[in-house]
Amino acid sequence: KCCFIDLILAPYLGRAELGEIFDGREPLEREDLLPQFRSLLGDEQISKPFECVGDAGECQAATVLAAARPDRAGSPVLQALLPMTADAPPAAALLAPIGTDFVEPPYAAAALV
């Protein structure tokens, strides 16, 4: 889960800030965790964790966005993952609502405010 959380936050939080969150051991700074990241991006030869993590498309999009950040330029982990992002969905498509939700009316109205 830590690899996923780091990856999904990396497009939005700076490298230094994530380093603090992970107490100086940020997963994206650790090349030994490349197999875990590859599994998140859809490498079928590596089992994806059976946990609450995003799907391969979401992880691929996050990789593309994180790699574009100036504070991530040259990251060995992100550079190793970028070849797996050729089919990444556009980030904007992932932010749009899809399908029906099951939020009850009083809560749904509050979310629109």
Biopython code that builds the backbone (N, CA, C, O; Angstrom):
import numpy as np
from Bio.PDB.StructureBuilder import StructureBuilder

atoms = [
    (1, "LYS", "N", (0.823, -1.199, 0.000)),
    (1, "LYS", "CA", (0.000, 0.000, 0.000)),
    (1, "LYS", "C", (0.861, 1.255, 0.000)),
    (1, "LYS", "O", (0.481, 2.260, -0.601)),
    (2, "CYS", "N", (1.991, 1.217, 0.649)),
    (2, "CYS", "CA", (2.844, 2.412, 0.708)),
    (2, "CYS", "C", (3.315, 2.829, -0.680)),
    (2, "CYS", "O", (3.373, 4.022, -0.980)),
    (3, "CYS", "N", (3.652, 1.863, -1.529)),
    (3, "CYS", "CA", (4.076, 2.199, -2.890)),
    (3, "CYS", "C", (2.945, 2.891, -3.638)),
    (3, "CYS", "O", (3.167, 3.895, -4.316)),
    (4, "PHE", "N", (1.737, 2.360, -3.517)),
    (4, "PHE", "CA", (0.598, 2.972, -4.205)),
    (4, "PHE", "C", (0.340, 4.382, -3.681)),
    (4, "PHE", "O", (0.172, 5.312, -4.470)),
    (5, "ILE", "N", (0.307, 4.550, -2.377)),
    (5, "ILE", "CA", (0.038, 5.874, -1.791)),
    (5, "ILE", "C", (1.088, 6.869, -2.252)),
    (5, "ILE", "O", (0.748, 7.991, -2.626)),
    (6, "ASP", "N", (2.344, 6.485, -2.234)),
    (6, "ASP", "CA", (3.406, 7.372, -2.682)),
    (6, "ASP", "C", (3.218, 7.732, -4.154)),
    (6, "ASP", "O", (3.312, 8.901, -4.528)),
    (7, "LEU", "N", (2.952, 6.730, -4.981)),
    (7, "LEU", "CA", (2.790, 6.962, -6.413)),
    (7, "LEU", "C", (1.603, 7.867, -6.714)),
    (7, "LEU", "O", (1.703, 8.760, -7.555)),
    (8, "ILE", "N", (0.497, 7.646, -6.044)),
    (8, "ILE", "CA", (-0.717, 8.400, -6.356)),
    (8, "ILE", "C", (-0.636, 9.846, -5.833)),
    (8, "ILE", "O", (-1.320, 10.732, -6.347)),
    (9, "LEU", "N", (0.194, 10.076, -4.820)),
    (9, "LEU", "CA", (0.376, 11.436, -4.299)),
    (9, "LEU", "C", (1.506, 12.187, -5.001)),
    (9, "LEU", "O", (1.542, 13.417, -4.976)),
    (10, "ALA", "N", (2.424, 11.459, -5.624)),
    (10, "ALA", "CA", (3.608, 12.081, -6.227)),
    (10, "ALA", "C", (3.301, 13.156, -7.270)),
    (10, "ALA", "O", (4.077, 14.105, -7.379)),
    (11, "PRO", "N", (2.221, 13.064, -8.039)),
    (11, "PRO", "CA", (1.950, 14.158, -8.970)),
    (11, "PRO", "C", (1.553, 15.460, -8.275)),
    (11, "PRO", "O", (1.630, 16.530, -8.880)),
    (12, "TYR", "N", (1.136, 15.383, -7.031)),
    (12, "TYR", "CA", (0.555, 16.544, -6.346)),
    (12, "TYR", "C", (1.363, 17.065, -5.170)),
    (12, "TYR", "O", (1.211, 18.223, -4.781)),
    (13, "LEU", "N", (2.217, 16.231, -4.601)),
    (13, "LEU", "CA", (3.046, 16.649, -3.468)),
    (13, "LEU", "C", (4.509, 16.581, -3.870)),
    (13, "LEU", "O", (4.924, 15.695, -4.617)),
    (14, "GLY", "N", (5.281, 17.527, -3.365)),
    (14, "GLY", "CA", (6.695, 17.575, -3.690)),
    (14, "GLY", "C", (7.478, 16.411, -3.124)),
    (14, "GLY", "O", (7.074, 15.758, -2.161)),
    (15, "ARG", "N", (8.602, 16.179, -3.754)),
    (15, "ARG", "CA", (9.496, 15.088, -3.344)),
    (15, "ARG", "C", (9.905, 15.226, -1.881)),
    (15, "ARG", "O", (9.904, 14.242, -1.142)),
    (16, "ALA", "N", (10.251, 16.423, -1.464)),
    (16, "ALA", "CA", (10.674, 16.647, -0.076)),
    (16, "ALA", "C", (9.531, 16.368, 0.901)),
    (16, "ALA", "O", (9.733, 15.757, 1.950)),
    (17, "GLU", "N", (8.337, 16.821, 0.544)),
    (17, "GLU", "CA", (7.180, 16.608, 1.416)),
    (17, "GLU", "C", (6.864, 15.119, 1.563)),
    (17, "GLU", "O", (6.583, 14.645, 2.664)),
    (18, "LEU", "N", (6.909, 14.396, 0.464)),
    (18, "LEU", "CA", (6.667, 12.954, 0.549)),
    (18, "LEU", "C", (7.792, 12.251, 1.302)),
    (18, "LEU", "O", (7.558, 11.255, 1.987)),
    (19, "GLY", "N", (8.997, 12.765, 1.176)),
    (19, "GLY", "CA", (10.107, 12.207, 1.953)),
    (19, "GLY", "C", (9.849, 12.320, 3.446)),
    (19, "GLY", "O", (10.160, 11.405, 4.208)),
    (20, "GLU", "N", (9.284, 13.442, 3.859)),
    (20, "GLU", "CA", (8.937, 13.620, 5.273)),
    (20, "GLU", "C", (7.821, 12.675, 5.698)),
    (20, "GLU", "O", (7.881, 12.082, 6.775)),
    (21, "ILE", "N", (6.809, 12.536, 4.861)),
    (21, "ILE", "CA", (5.692, 11.652, 5.182)),
    (21, "ILE", "C", (6.187, 10.226, 5.391)),
    (21, "ILE", "O", (5.708, 9.522, 6.280)),
    (22, "PHE", "N", (7.142, 9.804, 4.573)),
    (22, "PHE", "CA", (7.664, 8.440, 4.664)),
    (22, "PHE", "C", (8.935, 8.370, 5.510)),
    (22, "PHE", "O", (9.708, 7.418, 5.402)),
    (23, "ASP", "N", (9.144, 9.373, 6.343)),
    (23, "ASP", "CA", (10.257, 9.388, 7.294)),
    (23, "ASP", "C", (11.605, 9.121, 6.612)),
    (23, "ASP", "O", (12.436, 8.364, 7.113)),
    (24, "GLY", "N", (11.793, 9.761, 5.465)),
    (24, "GLY", "CA", (13.067, 9.657, 4.762)),
    (24, "GLY", "C", (13.240, 8.389, 3.949)),
    (24, "GLY", "O", (14.310, 8.174, 3.379)),
    (25, "ARG", "N", (12.229, 7.547, 3.877)),
    (25, "ARG", "CA", (12.329, 6.301, 3.102)),
    (25, "ARG", "C", (11.200, 6.222, 2.088)),
    (25, "ARG", "O", (10.465, 5.237, 2.024)),
    (26, "GLU", "N", (11.081, 7.270, 1.305)),
    (26, "GLU", "CA", (10.014, 7.326, 0.307)),
    (26, "GLU", "C", (10.167, 6.178, -0.691)),
    (26, "GLU", "O", (11.246, 5.973, -1.246)),
    (27, "PRO", "N", (9.092, 5.436, -0.916)),
    (27, "PRO", "CA", (9.178, 4.303, -1.848)),
    (27, "PRO", "C", (9.687, 4.660, -3.241)),
    (27, "PRO", "O", (10.446, 3.884, -3.823)),
    (28, "LEU", "N", (9.297, 5.807, -3.794)),
    (28, "LEU", "CA", (9.758, 6.178, -5.132)),
    (28, "LEU", "C", (11.256, 6.475, -5.190)),
    (28, "LEU", "O", (11.798, 6.657, -6.279)),
    (29, "GLU", "N", (11.914, 6.524, -4.082)),
    (29, "GLU", "CA", (13.359, 6.727, -4.043)),
    (29, "GLU", "C", (14.107, 5.404, -3.910)),
    (29, "GLU", "O", (15.337, 5.385, -3.870)),
    (30, "ARG", "N", (13.374, 4.307, -3.842)),
    (30, "ARG", "CA", (13.980, 3.001, -3.565)),
    (30, "ARG", "C", (13.868, 2.079, -4.783)),
    (30, "ARG", "O", (12.791, 1.571, -5.095)),
    (31, "GLU", "N", (14.978, 1.880, -5.450)),
    (31, "GLU", "CA", (14.982, 1.016, -6.634)),
    (31, "GLU", "C", (14.673, -0.434, -6.282)),
    (31, "GLU", "O", (14.234, -1.192, -7.147)),
    (32, "ASP", "N", (14.888, -0.834, -5.042)),
    (32, "ASP", "CA", (14.580, -2.210, -4.645)),
    (32, "ASP", "C", (13.077, -2.481, -4.661)),
    (32, "ASP", "O", (12.656, -3.636, -4.608)),
    (33, "LEU", "N", (12.264, -1.418, -4.736)),
    (33, "LEU", "CA", (10.811, -1.579, -4.779)),
    (33, "LEU", "C", (10.245, -1.559, -6.202)),
    (33, "LEU", "O", (9.027, -1.569, -6.383)),
    (34, "LEU", "N", (11.115, -1.532, -7.205)),
    (34, "LEU", "CA", (10.641, -1.526, -8.600)),
    (34, "LEU", "C", (9.665, -2.663, -8.900)),
    (34, "LEU", "O", (8.675, -2.422, -9.590)),
    (35, "PRO", "N", (9.889, -3.891, -8.419)),
    (35, "PRO", "CA", (8.896, -4.942, -8.698)),
    (35, "PRO", "C", (7.497, -4.597, -8.165)),
    (35, "PRO", "O", (6.497, -4.897, -8.817)),
    (36, "GLN", "N", (7.423, -3.979, -7.005)),
    (36, "GLN", "CA", (6.120, -3.600, -6.459)),
    (36, "GLN", "C", (5.463, -2.541, -7.329)),
    (36, "GLN", "O", (4.262, -2.608, -7.592)),
    (37, "PHE", "N", (6.242, -1.568, -7.774)),
    (37, "PHE", "CA", (5.684, -0.535, -8.651)),
    (37, "PHE", "C", (5.268, -1.131, -9.998)),
    (37, "PHE", "O", (4.216, -0.780, -10.533)),
    (38, "ARG", "N", (6.079, -2.018, -10.540)),
    (38, "ARG", "CA", (5.711, -2.655, -11.808)),
    (38, "ARG", "C", (4.400, -3.425, -11.683)),
    (38, "ARG", "O", (3.586, -3.430, -12.607)),
    (39, "SER", "N", (4.200, -4.069, -10.548)),
    (39, "SER", "CA", (2.942, -4.799, -10.351)),
    (39, "SER", "C", (1.763, -3.836, -10.344)),
    (39, "SER", "O", (0.696, -4.159, -10.865)),
    (40, "LEU", "N", (1.948, -2.655, -9.757)),
    (40, "LEU", "CA", (0.875, -1.665, -9.727)),
    (40, "LEU", "C", (0.543, -1.142, -11.124)),
    (40, "LEU", "O", (-0.607, -0.808, -11.410)),
    (41, "LEU", "N", (1.552, -1.073, -11.992)),
    (41, "LEU", "CA", (1.354, -0.557, -13.346)),
    (41, "LEU", "C", (0.877, -1.631, -14.323)),
    (41, "LEU", "O", (0.678, -1.347, -15.504)),
    (42, "GLY", "N", (0.695, -2.847, -13.844)),
    (42, "GLY", "CA", (0.095, -3.866, -14.685)),
    (42, "GLY", "C", (1.010, -4.952, -15.207)),
    (42, "GLY", "O", (0.609, -5.700, -16.099)),
    (43, "ASP", "N", (2.222, -5.073, -14.689)),
    (43, "ASP", "CA", (3.112, -6.155, -15.115)),
    (43, "ASP", "C", (2.464, -7.485, -14.736)),
    (43, "ASP", "O", (2.326, -7.805, -13.555)),
    (44, "GLU", "N", (2.074, -8.246, -15.739)),
    (44, "GLU", "CA", (1.337, -9.481, -15.502)),
    (44, "GLU", "C", (2.207, -10.593, -14.945)),
    (44, "GLU", "O", (1.687, -11.602, -14.469)),
    (45, "GLN", "N", (3.513, -10.428, -14.995)),
    (45, "GLN", "CA", (4.419, -11.441, -14.444)),
    (45, "GLN", "C", (4.626, -11.267, -12.943)),
    (45, "GLN", "O", (5.216, -12.121, -12.282)),
    (46, "ILE", "N", (4.135, -10.155, -12.419)),
    (46, "ILE", "CA", (4.265, -9.878, -10.980)),
    (46, "ILE", "C", (2.857, -9.691, -10.432)),
    (46, "ILE", "O", (2.082, -8.892, -10.958)),
    (47, "SER", "N", (2.532, -10.413, -9.399)),
    (47, "SER", "CA", (1.192, -10.325, -8.815)),
    (47, "SER", "C", (0.959, -8.964, -8.187)),
    (47, "SER", "O", (1.777, -8.469, -7.412)),
    (48, "LYS", "N", (-0.169, -8.372, -8.535)),
    (48, "LYS", "CA", (-0.579, -7.105, -7.934)),
    (48, "LYS", "C", (-1.102, -7.396, -6.534)),
    (48, "LYS", "O", (-1.790, -8.396, -6.328)),
    (49, "PRO", "N", (-0.785, -6.537, -5.568)),
    (49, "PRO", "CA", (-1.281, -6.779, -4.208)),
    (49, "PRO", "C", (-2.807, -6.815, -4.165)),
    (49, "PRO", "O", (-3.485, -6.025, -4.823)),
    (50, "PHE", "N", (-3.315, -7.728, -3.395)),
    (50, "PHE", "CA", (-4.767, -7.853, -3.233)),
    (50, "PHE", "C", (-5.176, -6.948, -2.082)),
    (50, "PHE", "O", (-5.513, -7.415, -0.994)),
    (51, "GLU", "N", (-5.142, -5.667, -2.334)),
    (51, "GLU", "CA", (-5.440, -4.663, -1.316)),
    (51, "GLU", "C", (-6.206, -3.533, -1.977)),
    (51, "GLU", "O", (-6.494, -3.578, -3.173)),
    (52, "CYS", "N", (-6.523, -2.548, -1.210)),
    (52, "CYS", "CA", (-7.222, -1.372, -1.735)),
    (52, "CYS", "C", (-6.220, -0.441, -2.413)),
    (52, "CYS", "O", (-5.760, 0.529, -1.812)),
    (53, "VAL", "N", (-5.890, -0.737, -3.650)),
    (53, "VAL", "CA", (-4.998, 0.120, -4.426)),
    (53, "VAL", "C", (-5.659, 0.398, -5.767)),
    (53, "VAL", "O", (-6.585, -0.304, -6.172)),
    (54, "GLY", "N", (-5.181, 1.416, -6.441)),
    (54, "GLY", "CA", (-5.771, 1.797, -7.713)),
    (54, "GLY", "C", (-5.509, 0.775, -8.808)),
    (54, "GLY", "O", (-4.704, -0.143, -8.649)),
    (55, "ASP", "N", (-6.201, 0.955, -9.912)),
    (55, "ASP", "CA", (-5.991, 0.031, -11.022)),
    (55, "ASP", "C", (-4.749, 0.449, -11.818)),
    (55, "ASP", "O", (-4.172, 1.510, -11.582)),
    (56, "ALA", "N", (-4.358, -0.399, -12.755)),
    (56, "ALA", "CA", (-3.133, -0.166, -13.517)),
    (56, "ALA", "C", (-3.177, 1.165, -14.270)),
    (56, "ALA", "O", (-2.174, 1.878, -14.315)),
    (57, "GLY", "N", (-4.323, 1.508, -14.862)),
    (57, "GLY", "CA", (-4.432, 2.769, -15.593)),
    (57, "GLY", "C", (-4.210, 3.980, -14.707)),
    (57, "GLY", "O", (-3.529, 4.928, -15.099)),
    (58, "GLU", "N", (-4.777, 3.950, -13.525)),
    (58, "GLU", "CA", (-4.578, 5.055, -12.573)),
    (58, "GLU", "C", (-3.106, 5.175, -12.180)),
    (58, "GLU", "O", (-2.564, 6.277, -12.091)),
    (59, "CYS", "N", (-2.479, 4.043, -11.951)),
    (59, "CYS", "CA", (-1.065, 4.057, -11.563)),
    (59, "CYS", "C", (-0.175, 4.516, -12.709)),
    (59, "CYS", "O", (0.815, 5.214, -12.491)),
    (60, "GLN", "N", (-0.528, 4.122, -13.933)),
    (60, "GLN", "CA", (0.237, 4.579, -15.095)),
    (60, "GLN", "C", (0.106, 6.090, -15.263)),
    (60, "GLN", "O", (1.099, 6.776, -15.507)),
    (61, "ALA", "N", (-1.109, 6.607, -15.135)),
    (61, "ALA", "CA", (-1.322, 8.053, -15.256)),
    (61, "ALA", "C", (-0.560, 8.801, -14.172)),
    (61, "ALA", "O", (0.040, 9.840, -14.448)),
    (62, "ALA", "N", (-0.572, 8.295, -12.951)),
    (62, "ALA", "CA", (0.162, 8.938, -11.854)),
    (62, "ALA", "C", (1.659, 8.936, -12.136)),
    (62, "ALA", "O", (2.355, 9.895, -11.806)),
    (63, "THR", "N", (2.152, 7.871, -12.741)),
    (63, "THR", "CA", (3.578, 7.793, -13.080)),
    (63, "THR", "C", (3.952, 8.868, -14.081)),
    (63, "THR", "O", (4.969, 9.543, -13.928)),
    (64, "VAL", "N", (3.122, 9.026, -15.113)),
    (64, "VAL", "CA", (3.378, 10.054, -16.136)),
    (64, "VAL", "C", (3.383, 11.443, -15.496)),
    (64, "VAL", "O", (4.278, 12.247, -15.757)),
    (65, "LEU", "N", (2.395, 11.719, -14.670)),
    (65, "LEU", "CA", (2.309, 13.037, -14.024)),
    (65, "LEU", "C", (3.466, 13.273, -13.060)),
    (65, "LEU", "O", (4.033, 14.365, -13.023)),
    (66, "ALA", "N", (3.813, 12.264, -12.288)),
    (66, "ALA", "CA", (4.917, 12.415, -11.321)),
    (66, "ALA", "C", (6.237, 12.635, -12.050)),
    (66, "ALA", "O", (7.040, 13.472, -11.638)),
    (67, "ALA", "N", (6.468, 11.891, -13.127)),
    (67, "ALA", "CA", (7.723, 12.019, -13.872)),
    (67, "ALA", "C", (7.862, 13.390, -14.518)),
    (67, "ALA", "O", (8.979, 13.825, -14.796)),
    (68, "ALA", "N", (6.756, 14.076, -14.761)),
    (68, "ALA", "CA", (6.787, 15.406, -15.381)),
    (68, "ALA", "C", (7.123, 16.510, -14.385)),
    (68, "ALA", "O", (7.400, 17.640, -14.787)),
    (69, "ARG", "N", (7.102, 16.197, -13.093)),
    (69, "ARG", "CA", (7.417, 17.212, -12.083)),
    (69, "ARG", "C", (8.907, 17.544, -12.109)),
    (69, "ARG", "O", (9.729, 16.632, -12.197)),
    (70, "PRO", "N", (9.275, 18.811, -12.035)),
    (70, "PRO", "CA", (10.700, 19.174, -12.026)),
    (70, "PRO", "C", (11.473, 18.540, -10.865)),
    (70, "PRO", "O", (12.644, 18.192, -11.019)),
    (71, "ASP", "N", (10.826, 18.388, -9.709)),
    (71, "ASP", "CA", (11.550, 17.811, -8.570)),
    (71, "ASP", "C", (11.708, 16.296, -8.679)),
    (71, "ASP", "O", (12.320, 15.674, -7.811)),
    (72, "ARG", "N", (11.164, 15.702, -9.730)),
    (72, "ARG", "CA", (11.301, 14.263, -9.963)),
    (72, "ARG", "C", (12.158, 13.965, -11.197)),
    (72, "ARG", "O", (12.326, 12.806, -11.575)),
    (73, "ALA", "N", (12.696, 15.009, -11.820)),
    (73, "ALA", "CA", (13.508, 14.829, -13.021)),
    (73, "ALA", "C", (14.654, 13.859, -12.730)),
    (73, "ALA", "O", (15.392, 14.015, -11.758)),
    (74, "GLY", "N", (14.779, 12.871, -13.584)),
    (74, "GLY", "CA", (15.873, 11.921, -13.444)),
    (74, "GLY", "C", (15.656, 10.834, -12.409)),
    (74, "GLY", "O", (16.575, 10.063, -12.132)),
    (75, "SER", "N", (14.474, 10.750, -11.834)),
    (75, "SER", "CA", (14.206, 9.699, -10.845)),
    (75, "SER", "C", (14.410, 8.331, -11.495)),
    (75, "SER", "O", (13.725, 8.009, -12.466)),
    (76, "PRO", "N", (15.341, 7.518, -10.979)),
    (76, "PRO", "CA", (15.574, 6.203, -11.584)),
    (76, "PRO", "C", (14.334, 5.312, -11.563)),
    (76, "PRO", "O", (14.096, 4.571, -12.517)),
    (77, "VAL", "N", (13.555, 5.370, -10.511)),
    (77, "VAL", "CA", (12.364, 4.531, -10.410)),
    (77, "VAL", "C", (11.337, 4.961, -11.451)),
    (77, "VAL", "O", (10.812, 4.124, -12.185)),
    (78, "LEU", "N", (11.047, 6.254, -11.522)),
    (78, "LEU", "CA", (10.063, 6.729, -12.501)),
    (78, "LEU", "C", (10.550, 6.494, -13.932)),
    (78, "LEU", "O", (9.758, 6.130, -14.801)),
    (79, "GLN", "N", (11.828, 6.695, -14.179)),
    (79, "GLN", "CA", (12.357, 6.462, -15.520)),
    (79, "GLN", "C", (12.218, 4.990, -15.914)),
    (79, "GLN", "O", (11.946, 4.679, -17.073)),
    (80, "ALA", "N", (12.404, 4.092, -14.955)),
    (80, "ALA", "CA", (12.253, 2.664, -15.228)),
    (80, "ALA", "C", (10.798, 2.291, -15.493)),
    (80, "ALA", "O", (10.521, 1.342, -16.226)),
    (81, "LEU", "N", (9.866, 3.039, -14.897)),
    (81, "LEU", "CA", (8.439, 2.738, -15.048)),
    (81, "LEU", "C", (7.811, 3.373, -16.288)),
    (81, "LEU", "O", (6.808, 2.865, -16.792)),
    (82, "LEU", "N", (8.367, 4.448, -16.780)),
    (82, "LEU", "CA", (7.756, 5.170, -17.899)),
    (82, "LEU", "C", (7.475, 4.303, -19.124)),
    (82, "LEU", "O", (6.449, 4.515, -19.771)),
    (83, "PRO", "N", (8.331, 3.331, -19.484)),
    (83, "PRO", "CA", (7.986, 2.493, -20.639)),
    (83, "PRO", "C", (6.679, 1.716, -20.464)),
    (83, "PRO", "O", (6.095, 1.266, -21.450)),
    (84, "MET", "N", (6.224, 1.555, -19.246)),
    (84, "MET", "CA", (4.976, 0.826, -18.989)),
    (84, "MET", "C", (3.747, 1.719, -19.101)),
    (84, "MET", "O", (2.633, 1.258, -18.853)),
    (85, "THR", "N", (3.922, 2.990, -19.470)),
    (85, "THR", "CA", (2.808, 3.934, -19.459)),
    (85, "THR", "C", (2.280, 4.292, -20.847)),
    (85, "THR", "O", (1.512, 5.244, -20.986)),
    (86, "ALA", "N", (2.677, 3.551, -21.864)),
    (86, "ALA", "CA", (2.263, 3.872, -23.234)),
    (86, "ALA", "C", (0.743, 3.906, -23.389)),
    (86, "ALA", "O", (0.220, 4.674, -24.196)),
    (87, "ASP", "N", (0.042, 3.089, -22.630)),
    (87, "ASP", "CA", (-1.418, 3.031, -22.731)),
    (87, "ASP", "C", (-2.105, 3.753, -21.576)),
    (87, "ASP", "O", (-3.284, 3.518, -21.311)),
    (88, "ALA", "N", (-1.382, 4.620, -20.893)),
    (88, "ALA", "CA", (-1.959, 5.322, -19.744)),
    (88, "ALA", "C", (-3.131, 6.191, -20.183)),
    (88, "ALA", "O", (-3.031, 6.914, -21.175)),
    (89, "PRO", "N", (-4.242, 6.124, -19.450)),
    (89, "PRO", "CA", (-5.358, 7.005, -19.779)),
    (89, "PRO", "C", (-5.000, 8.442, -19.427)),
    (89, "PRO", "O", (-4.200, 8.665, -18.518)),
    (90, "PRO", "N", (-5.571, 9.424, -20.124)),
    (90, "PRO", "CA", (-5.309, 10.816, -19.766)),
    (90, "PRO", "C", (-5.812, 11.078, -18.338)),
    (90, "PRO", "O", (-6.882, 10.607, -17.953)),
    (91, "ALA", "N", (-5.044, 11.818, -17.580)),
    (91, "ALA", "CA", (-5.421, 12.093, -16.187)),
    (91, "ALA", "C", (-6.806, 12.738, -16.105)),
    (91, "ALA", "O", (-7.574, 12.438, -15.190)),
    (92, "ALA", "N", (-7.124, 13.608, -17.040)),
    (92, "ALA", "CA", (-8.433, 14.289, -17.011)),
    (92, "ALA", "C", (-9.574, 13.277, -17.091)),
    (92, "ALA", "O", (-10.612, 13.467, -16.457)),
    (93, "ALA", "N", (-9.394, 12.220, -17.853)),
    (93, "ALA", "CA", (-10.438, 11.202, -17.972)),
    (93, "ALA", "C", (-10.645, 10.472, -16.644)),
    (93, "ALA", "O", (-11.753, 10.031, -16.337)),
    (94, "LEU", "N", (-9.581, 10.348, -15.868)),
    (94, "LEU", "CA", (-9.694, 9.659, -14.580)),
    (94, "LEU", "C", (-10.373, 10.527, -13.529)),
    (94, "LEU", "O", (-10.887, 10.013, -12.536)),
    (95, "LEU", "N", (-10.378, 11.831, -13.742)),
    (95, "LEU", "CA", (-10.980, 12.737, -12.770)),
    (95, "LEU", "C", (-12.459, 12.985, -13.040)),
    (95, "LEU", "O", (-13.149, 13.581, -12.213)),
    (96, "ALA", "N", (-12.940, 12.541, -14.174)),
    (96, "ALA", "CA", (-14.353, 12.730, -14.515)),
    (96, "ALA", "C", (-15.198, 11.625, -13.881)),
    (96, "ALA", "O", (-14.747, 10.485, -13.770)),
    (97, "PRO", "N", (-16.407, 11.957, -13.469)),
    (97, "PRO", "CA", (-17.281, 10.926, -12.897)),
    (97, "PRO", "C", (-17.581, 9.838, -13.931)),
    (97, "PRO", "O", (-17.760, 10.111, -15.118)),
    (98, "ILE", "N", (-17.630, 8.599, -13.441)),
    (98, "ILE", "CA", (-18.010, 7.489, -14.312)),
    (98, "ILE", "C", (-19.098, 6.682, -13.624)),
    (98, "ILE", "O", (-18.936, 6.248, -12.484)),
    (99, "GLY", "N", (-20.172, 6.493, -14.301)),
    (99, "GLY", "CA", (-21.233, 5.664, -13.760)),
    (99, "GLY", "C", (-22.005, 6.309, -12.632)),
    (99, "GLY", "O", (-21.812, 7.475, -12.289)),
    (100, "THR", "N", (-22.885, 5.504, -12.070)),
    (100, "THR", "CA", (-23.759, 5.948, -10.999)),
    (100, "THR", "C", (-23.100, 5.704, -9.652)),
    (100, "THR", "O", (-22.441, 4.685, -9.449)),
    (101, "ASP", "N", (-23.281, 6.633, -8.743)),
    (101, "ASP", "CA", (-22.774, 6.402, -7.391)),
    (101, "ASP", "C", (-23.933, 5.956, -6.508)),
    (101, "ASP", "O", (-25.091, 5.972, -6.925)),
    (102, "PHE", "N", (-23.613, 5.570, -5.322)),
    (102, "PHE", "CA", (-24.639, 5.093, -4.398)),
    (102, "PHE", "C", (-24.642, 5.935, -3.115)),
    (102, "PHE", "O", (-24.905, 5.435, -2.021)),
    (103, "VAL", "N", (-24.345, 7.216, -3.284)),
    (103, "VAL", "CA", (-24.348, 8.133, -2.154)),
    (103, "VAL", "C", (-25.791, 8.556, -1.907)),
    (103, "VAL", "O", (-26.486, 8.996, -2.823)),
    (104, "GLU", "N", (-26.226, 8.420, -0.674)),
    (104, "GLU", "CA", (-27.614, 8.765, -0.349)),
    (104, "GLU", "C", (-27.834, 10.263, -0.507)),
    (104, "GLU", "O", (-26.912, 11.048, -0.282)),
    (105, "PRO", "N", (-29.062, 10.680, -0.897)),
    (105, "PRO", "CA", (-29.353, 12.076, -1.238)),
    (105, "PRO", "C", (-28.851, 13.126, -0.257)),
    (105, "PRO", "O", (-28.264, 14.110, -0.707)),
    (106, "PRO", "N", (-29.041, 12.984, 1.064)),
    (106, "PRO", "CA", (-28.561, 14.063, 1.930)),
    (106, "PRO", "C", (-27.051, 14.263, 1.843)),
    (106, "PRO", "O", (-26.558, 15.385, 1.963)),
    (107, "TYR", "N", (-26.333, 13.186, 1.635)),
    (107, "TYR", "CA", (-24.874, 13.284, 1.553)),
    (107, "TYR", "C", (-24.442, 13.755, 0.177)),
    (107, "TYR", "O", (-23.465, 14.494, 0.058)),
    (108, "ALA", "N", (-25.136, 13.350, -0.841)),
    (108, "ALA", "CA", (-24.815, 13.762, -2.205)),
    (108, "ALA", "C", (-24.994, 15.272, -2.347)),
    (108, "ALA", "O", (-24.183, 15.936, -2.993)),
    (109, "ALA", "N", (-26.037, 15.806, -1.757)),
    (109, "ALA", "CA", (-26.273, 17.250, -1.833)),
    (109, "ALA", "C", (-25.145, 18.005, -1.141)),
    (109, "ALA", "O", (-24.720, 19.056, -1.621)),
    (110, "ALA", "N", (-24.663, 17.487, -0.035)),
    (110, "ALA", "CA", (-23.575, 18.134, 0.692)),
    (110, "ALA", "C", (-22.286, 18.117, -0.107)),
    (110, "ALA", "O", (-21.486, 19.047, -0.007)),
    (111, "ALA", "N", (-22.070, 17.072, -0.903)),
    (111, "ALA", "CA", (-20.865, 16.958, -1.697)),
    (111, "ALA", "C", (-20.837, 17.967, -2.834)),
    (111, "ALA", "O", (-19.762, 18.310, -3.325)),
    (112, "LEU", "N", (-21.993, 18.445, -3.260)),
    (112, "LEU", "CA", (-22.057, 19.400, -4.362)),
    (112, "LEU", "C", (-21.774, 20.818, -3.923)),
    (112, "LEU", "O", (-21.567, 21.691, -4.765)),
    (113, "VAL", "N", (-21.759, 21.068, -2.635)),
    (113, "VAL", "CA", (-21.556, 22.424, -2.124)),
    (113, "VAL", "C", (-20.108, 22.820, -2.226)),
    (113, "VAL", "O", (-19.744, 23.932, -1.843)),
]
sb = StructureBuilder()
sb.init_structure("model")
sb.init_model(0)
sb.init_chain("A")
sb.init_seg("    ")
for serial, (resi, resn, name, xyz) in enumerate(atoms, 1):
    if name == "N":
        sb.init_residue(resn, " ", resi, " ")
    sb.init_atom(name, np.array(xyz, "f"), 0.0, 1.0, " ", f" {name:<3s}", serial, name[0])
structure = sb.get_structure()
